[in-house]
Amino acid sequence: MTTMITRTRPRLRGWQLGFTAPLFFVLLATTILPVLYSLALALGGSDDDLAPRTPLSLDNVETVFSGGAVWDSLALVVVFLAGAMVGELALGVFTALVLDRYLPNRHGLRVLLLWPAVLPPIAVALVFRFILQGEIGLISYYLGQVGIDQEWLTQPVSAMAVIIAIDMWQFTPFVILLTLAALKTVPDDVLEASQLDGAGAVRTAWTVVLPIIKPALISIALLRFIDAVQVFPTIYVLTRGGPGSSTQLLTFYNFEVFFGQLNFGQGAAIAVFVVLFTIGCVALFMQFQRRAERV
């Protein structure tokens, strides 16, 4: 005779709810209420003030999404994510595997890798702006000495490439550090069994190590996605969305509509769209992670 064991979910007691109340208050004040206000402004806002009005309508939403600018900005987001996030993950995971194998105990090197990620993005963008500035920038000057004249920030393709490269330079070390931490969870007996089977370093990494740390890698990708989809200071300092609108990603386009054109209702509609787009992508990442954990 078998007995069924049912697990009951623990309930929060009164004093426990008291300790969590500040968290809920901060979440309500900084996340839920602003989103609800943006939604009300999108459905009832005008260009006159920031007060939602009745009756509510879909005029702002239709105006925003009937044009092509918001979809062009979304396409640029996809291009940026495909370049920056994929590049950071590929380079970061590869570097972490090499460091873990050949420099397993160099803690000083790991601390050194962290410093680009803690720099303010706007300061990094200013430094690269001067480095790439016309004929007086450091990189532009030396390339000009060998006959390569490139206006990095005035051509659509090169401007986007610069923004992607800066993001990779700053946040690839962050991916390396998190991947190194994930590699510490790989059991030693699994690695020893792989070596006894005659598997080399590349095969072991591909067939043994990476499948084990796959849930952690998805979490790292999720963190980088959340940061990358909100990229703003680099674009604001380097290109202001130009040349033309070739680097006008979704968040910068939202800024231009709301603060540049003072179209408050349309800007709120774009903001709500950014939130929904991010939530949808985060839900997909979490679904992939759950599948990876089950496997």
Contacts in CASP RR format, 6 or more apart in sequence:
PFRMAT RR
TARGET T0000
AUTHOR 0000-0000-0000
METHOD contacts of the structure
MODEL  1
MTTMITRTRPRLRGWQLGFTAPLFFVLLATTILPVLYSLALALGGSDDDL
APRTPLSLDNVETVFSGGAVWDSLALVVVFLAGAMVGELALGVFTALVLD
RYLPNRHGLRVLLLWPAVLPPIAVALVFRFILQGEIGLISYYLGQVGIDQ
EWLTQPVSAMAVIIAIDMWQFTPFVILLTLAALKTVPDDVLEASQLDGAG
AVRTAWTVVLPIIKPALISIALLRFIDAVQVFPTIYVLTRGGPGSSTQLL
TFYNFEVFFGQLNFGQGAAIAVFVVLFTIGCVALFMQFQRRAERV
12 20 0 8 1.000
35 272 0 8 1.000
35 275 0 8 1.000
37 52 0 8 1.000
38 268 0 8 1.000
38 271 0 8 1.000
38 272 0 8 1.000
38 275 0 8 1.000
39 268 0 8 1.000
39 272 0 8 1.000
40 52 0 8 1.000
40 56 0 8 1.000
41 50 0 8 1.000
41 52 0 8 1.000
41 264 0 8 1.000
41 265 0 8 1.000
41 268 0 8 1.000
42 60 0 8 1.000
42 61 0 8 1.000
42 265 0 8 1.000
42 266 0 8 1.000
42 267 0 8 1.000
42 268 0 8 1.000
42 269 0 8 1.000
42 271 0 8 1.000
42 272 0 8 1.000
43 52 0 8 1.000
43 56 0 8 1.000
43 57 0 8 1.000
43 58 0 8 1.000
43 60 0 8 1.000
43 61 0 8 1.000
44 52 0 8 1.000
44 53 0 8 1.000
44 54 0 8 1.000
44 55 0 8 1.000
44 56 0 8 1.000
44 57 0 8 1.000
44 60 0 8 1.000
44 265 0 8 1.000
45 51 0 8 1.000
45 52 0 8 1.000
45 53 0 8 1.000
45 60 0 8 1.000
45 264 0 8 1.000
45 265 0 8 1.000
45 268 0 8 1.000
46 53 0 8 1.000
46 264 0 8 1.000
46 265 0 8 1.000
47 262 0 8 1.000
47 263 0 8 1.000
47 264 0 8 1.000
47 265 0 8 1.000
49 264 0 8 1.000
50 264 0 8 1.000
60 265 0 8 1.000
60 266 0 8 1.000
60 267 0 8 1.000
60 268 0 8 1.000
60 269 0 8 1.000
61 269 0 8 1.000
63 266 0 8 1.000
63 269 0 8 1.000
64 70 0 8 1.000
64 257 0 8 1.000
64 266 0 8 1.000
64 267 0 8 1.000
64 269 0 8 1.000
64 270 0 8 1.000
64 273 0 8 1.000
65 71 0 8 1.000
65 269 0 8 1.000
65 273 0 8 1.000
69 245 0 8 1.000
69 253 0 8 1.000
70 250 0 8 1.000
70 253 0 8 1.000
70 270 0 8 1.000
70 273 0 8 1.000
72 245 0 8 1.000
72 248 0 8 1.000
73 245 0 8 1.000
73 248 0 8 1.000
73 249 0 8 1.000
73 250 0 8 1.000
73 252 0 8 1.000
73 253 0 8 1.000
74 250 0 8 1.000
74 277 0 8 1.000
76 160 0 8 1.000
76 246 0 8 1.000
76 247 0 8 1.000
76 248 0 8 1.000
76 249 0 8 1.000
76 250 0 8 1.000
77 229 0 8 1.000
77 249 0 8 1.000
77 250 0 8 1.000
79 160 0 8 1.000
80 160 0 8 1.000
80 163 0 8 1.000
80 164 0 8 1.000
80 167 0 8 1.000
80 228 0 8 1.000
80 231 0 8 1.000
80 249 0 8 1.000
81 225 0 8 1.000
81 228 0 8 1.000
81 229 0 8 1.000
83 164 0 8 1.000
83 168 0 8 1.000
84 163 0 8 1.000
84 164 0 8 1.000
84 167 0 8 1.000
84 168 0 8 1.000
84 171 0 8 1.000
84 224 0 8 1.000
84 228 0 8 1.000
85 221 0 8 1.000
85 224 0 8 1.000
85 225 0 8 1.000
85 228 0 8 1.000
87 168 0 8 1.000
87 172 0 8 1.000
88 167 0 8 1.000
88 168 0 8 1.000
88 171 0 8 1.000
88 172 0 8 1.000
88 175 0 8 1.000
88 224 0 8 1.000
89 175 0 8 1.000
89 217 0 8 1.000
89 220 0 8 1.000
89 221 0 8 1.000
89 224 0 8 1.000
91 168 0 8 1.000
91 172 0 8 1.000
91 175 0 8 1.000
92 172 0 8 1.000
92 175 0 8 1.000
92 176 0 8 1.000
92 179 0 8 1.000
93 175 0 8 1.000
93 179 0 8 1.000
93 210 0 8 1.000
93 217 0 8 1.000
95 172 0 8 1.000
95 176 0 8 1.000
96 175 0 8 1.000
96 176 0 8 1.000
96 177 0 8 1.000
96 179 0 8 1.000
96 180 0 8 1.000
96 183 0 8 1.000
97 179 0 8 1.000
97 183 0 8 1.000
97 205 0 8 1.000
97 209 0 8 1.000
99 106 0 8 1.000
99 109 0 8 1.000
99 110 0 8 1.000
99 176 0 8 1.000
99 180 0 8 1.000
100 180 0 8 1.000
100 183 0 8 1.000
101 201 0 8 1.000
103 109 0 8 1.000
110 177 0 8 1.000
110 180 0 8 1.000
113 173 0 8 1.000
113 176 0 8 1.000
113 177 0 8 1.000
114 173 0 8 1.000
114 174 0 8 1.000
114 177 0 8 1.000
115 173 0 8 1.000
116 124 0 8 1.000
116 169 0 8 1.000
116 170 0 8 1.000
116 171 0 8 1.000
116 173 0 8 1.000
117 170 0 8 1.000
117 171 0 8 1.000
117 173 0 8 1.000
117 174 0 8 1.000
119 170 0 8 1.000
120 233 0 8 1.000
121 170 0 8 1.000
121 231 0 8 1.000
121 233 0 8 1.000
121 234 0 8 1.000
122 233 0 8 1.000
122 234 0 8 1.000
122 236 0 8 1.000
122 237 0 8 1.000
124 166 0 8 1.000
124 169 0 8 1.000
124 170 0 8 1.000
124 234 0 8 1.000
125 166 0 8 1.000
125 233 0 8 1.000
125 234 0 8 1.000
125 236 0 8 1.000
125 237 0 8 1.000
125 238 0 8 1.000
126 237 0 8 1.000
128 162 0 8 1.000
128 166 0 8 1.000
128 238 0 8 1.000
129 153 0 8 1.000
129 237 0 8 1.000
129 238 0 8 1.000
130 137 0 8 1.000
130 138 0 8 1.000
131 137 0 8 1.000
131 138 0 8 1.000
131 139 0 8 1.000
131 140 0 8 1.000
132 139 0 8 1.000
132 140 0 8 1.000
132 152 0 8 1.000
132 153 0 8 1.000
132 162 0 8 1.000
133 140 0 8 1.000
134 140 0 8 1.000
134 151 0 8 1.000
134 152 0 8 1.000
135 141 0 8 1.000
135 144 0 8 1.000
139 152 0 8 1.000
140 150 0 8 1.000
140 152 0 8 1.000
143 149 0 8 1.000
143 150 0 8 1.000
150 158 0 8 1.000
151 158 0 8 1.000
152 158 0 8 1.000
152 159 0 8 1.000
152 162 0 8 1.000
153 159 0 8 1.000
153 162 0 8 1.000
153 238 0 8 1.000
153 239 0 8 1.000
153 243 0 8 1.000
154 243 0 8 1.000
155 243 0 8 1.000
156 242 0 8 1.000
156 243 0 8 1.000
156 244 0 8 1.000
156 246 0 8 1.000
156 247 0 8 1.000
157 246 0 8 1.000
159 238 0 8 1.000
159 239 0 8 1.000
159 242 0 8 1.000
159 243 0 8 1.000
159 246 0 8 1.000
159 247 0 8 1.000
160 246 0 8 1.000
160 247 0 8 1.000
162 238 0 8 1.000
163 231 0 8 1.000
163 234 0 8 1.000
163 235 0 8 1.000
163 238 0 8 1.000
163 239 0 8 1.000
163 247 0 8 1.000
166 234 0 8 1.000
166 238 0 8 1.000
167 228 0 8 1.000
167 231 0 8 1.000
167 234 0 8 1.000
171 224 0 8 1.000
171 227 0 8 1.000
174 224 0 8 1.000
175 220 0 8 1.000
175 224 0 8 1.000
178 216 0 8 1.000
178 220 0 8 1.000
178 223 0 8 1.000
179 213 0 8 1.000
179 216 0 8 1.000
179 217 0 8 1.000
179 220 0 8 1.000
181 216 0 8 1.000
182 213 0 8 1.000
182 216 0 8 1.000
182 217 0 8 1.000
182 220 0 8 1.000
183 209 0 8 1.000
183 213 0 8 1.000
185 212 0 8 1.000
185 213 0 8 1.000
185 216 0 8 1.000
186 208 0 8 1.000
186 209 0 8 1.000
186 212 0 8 1.000
186 213 0 8 1.000
190 208 0 8 1.000
190 212 0 8 1.000
191 204 0 8 1.000
191 208 0 8 1.000
191 209 0 8 1.000
194 200 0 8 1.000
194 203 0 8 1.000
194 204 0 8 1.000
194 207 0 8 1.000
194 208 0 8 1.000
195 204 0 8 1.000
199 207 0 8 1.000
199 208 0 8 1.000
210 217 0 8 1.000
211 295 0 8 1.000
214 292 0 8 1.000
214 295 0 8 1.000
215 289 0 8 1.000
215 292 0 8 1.000
215 293 0 8 1.000
218 285 0 8 1.000
218 288 0 8 1.000
218 289 0 8 1.000
218 292 0 8 1.000
219 289 0 8 1.000
221 285 0 8 1.000
222 282 0 8 1.000
222 285 0 8 1.000
222 286 0 8 1.000
222 289 0 8 1.000
225 281 0 8 1.000
225 282 0 8 1.000
225 285 0 8 1.000
226 278 0 8 1.000
226 282 0 8 1.000
229 250 0 8 1.000
229 251 0 8 1.000
229 274 0 8 1.000
229 277 0 8 1.000
229 278 0 8 1.000
229 281 0 8 1.000
230 251 0 8 1.000
231 249 0 8 1.000
231 251 0 8 1.000
232 251 0 8 1.000
232 252 0 8 1.000
232 255 0 8 1.000
235 241 0 8 1.000
235 247 0 8 1.000
235 248 0 8 1.000
235 249 0 8 1.000
235 252 0 8 1.000
236 252 0 8 1.000
236 255 0 8 1.000
238 247 0 8 1.000
239 246 0 8 1.000
239 247 0 8 1.000
241 247 0 8 1.000
241 248 0 8 1.000
241 249 0 8 1.000
241 252 0 8 1.000
241 256 0 8 1.000
242 248 0 8 1.000
245 253 0 8 1.000
248 256 0 8 1.000
250 270 0 8 1.000
250 273 0 8 1.000
250 274 0 8 1.000
250 277 0 8 1.000
251 274 0 8 1.000
253 270 0 8 1.000
254 267 0 8 1.000
254 270 0 8 1.000
254 271 0 8 1.000
254 274 0 8 1.000
257 263 0 8 1.000
257 266 0 8 1.000
257 267 0 8 1.000
257 270 0 8 1.000
258 264 0 8 1.000
258 266 0 8 1.000
258 267 0 8 1.000
258 268 0 8 1.000
258 270 0 8 1.000
258 271 0 8 1.000
END
